[in-house]
Amino acid sequence: MLERFKKLYDLKKKADSMKKEMESIHVDFEDRGVKIRIRGDQHFEEVIIDGRRDERLRDAVNKAIKESQKKAAKKMQGRMEDLGF
């Protein structure tokens, strides 16, 4: 039992490290008057449309992504339990 907790702890440490690494990646994209700055963890930092910053769109997209990640994590948690974690 203790070994299982150690594995989970190590997995959590690795996941946290990967998360920080993904947060440090930045991608700037521009197409037809739309500029987007997004991090590697899929967090939109900036959305500019025709030269105007659109914080409402940025916030809405970030909330939608967060909800989809929660649902995916919940599904993955069920799968991990099936595997004995």
N, C-alpha and C positions, 0 to 999 in steps of 0.2 A: 504493500500500500504506500509506504514512504517513497519507494522508487517511482511510483506513478506520479506523486506530487512533485518530485524532483524533475521528472520529465516535463510536466506541465509548466513548472517554474522556468525551466530552460527555454521551453517553447515561447513563453510569454516574453522573456528577455530578448530573444531573437526577433520576435514580432515587433517589439517596441523599437529595437534598433533599426529594423527595416522601415518602420513608419517614419522615424526621424530622417532616414536617408531619402525616402520618397518626398518628404516635405521640403528638402533642400534642393530638389530639382525644379527648375522653372522653365516653362515653354511660353514664348510669345508667338502668337499667330495673328495674321491679318489677312482679311479677304473682303473685298467689295465694301470698304468703309467700316468694317467691324474689326476691332482689335480685342484680343483676349490674352490675358496672362493667367496661366494655370500652373499649379504645382503638380509634382509627380504623384501626389496622393489624391488627385482629382479635385482639389479645392480651387475654385475660381477666385483669383485675387482681384482681377480687374476686367470689366467689360466696357468698352467704349464703342459707341455706334455713331458714325458720322461726326466724330470729334467731341461727343458728349458722353460723359461717364454715366453709366446706367447701373446704379447700386441696387435698385429693386430687382432687376433681372439677375444680377450677380447673386444676390441673396436668395432669390427663388430657386435658381439652379443649384446653389450649394445645399439648400434644404432638401431638394429633391434627391440629390446625390447621397446625402447623409441618410435619408430614409431608405433608399435602395440598398445602401451598404448595411444598414441594420437588418433588413430582411434577409440579405444574403448571409450575414453573419449568423443569424438565427438558424437558417437552414444548414449552414456548415456545422454549427454546434450540434445539431441533431445527428449529422453524419459522423462527427467525431465520437459521439457517444456510442454510435453503432460499431465503431472501430475499437471501442474499449478505452477511450480516453476520458 
